Amino acid sequence: MKGKSKGQVRVEKGLFERRKAEKQKARDDDQRALESGQKSREQLRQENGLFSGVKVRVEFDRAKALC
């Protein structure tokens, strides 16, 4: 990319299209699992949640004040 401006990022060609297809496949797989009774809505909600699989521990006594 000639004369790349500050703040611009190069993106692999086809990345967005590939990611869109991956997400649709995951949605389709989830729908089939739900319809077949393989998984419940609650199971899918837990698996697909924003922080699923992430263990977070906050130590408030060590946190610094923002103000």
N, C-alpha and C positions, 0 to 999 in steps of 0.2 A: 504494500500500500504506500504509494508515494505521498510525501508531505503529510504524514499522519499527524493530526492535531493532538494537542494535549488532552488527555481524558478519553481518547478513543482506544478501544480494545479490538484486537483481531479475533474474529470468530471463525472457527472451522466451517468450511463450506458444507451445507447440508445438516449442520448440527441441530437447528431448530426443528426441521422437518423430521429428523430421526428421533429426536426427543418426543415430539408430538405423537409419532407412531408408537413409541414405547409406552407412553402414558395411556394411549387408547387400548393397546393390547392388555395392559394391566387392568384397566376398567372392565374390559370384556371378560377377562379371567375371573375377576371378582364377581361379576354378574352371574357367570356360569356356576361358580362355587355357591353363591347365594341361592340360586334357583334349584340346584341339585341337593341342597341341604347340607352340603359339605362344610359350610361355614355360616354362622349367624351374622346378623347385622352388627351386633356388638363385637364379635371377633374381627370383622372387617374394619370397624371403627377404630379398634385398638391397634390393629396392624398398620392402618393407613394414617394414623394420627400424626400430627406435625412432629412430635417428639417421641414417636414409638421407638422402642429399643434403646433410648438414651437414658442413662442413669445420671441424675443431677443431684448434687449435694451442695447445699448452700450453707456456708458457715457464717452466720450473721455477726458473730462476735469478731470476725476477722475482716468483715466488709468495711470499706471506707465510705464516709458520707459524701454525697455528690455536691452538697452546698457548703 
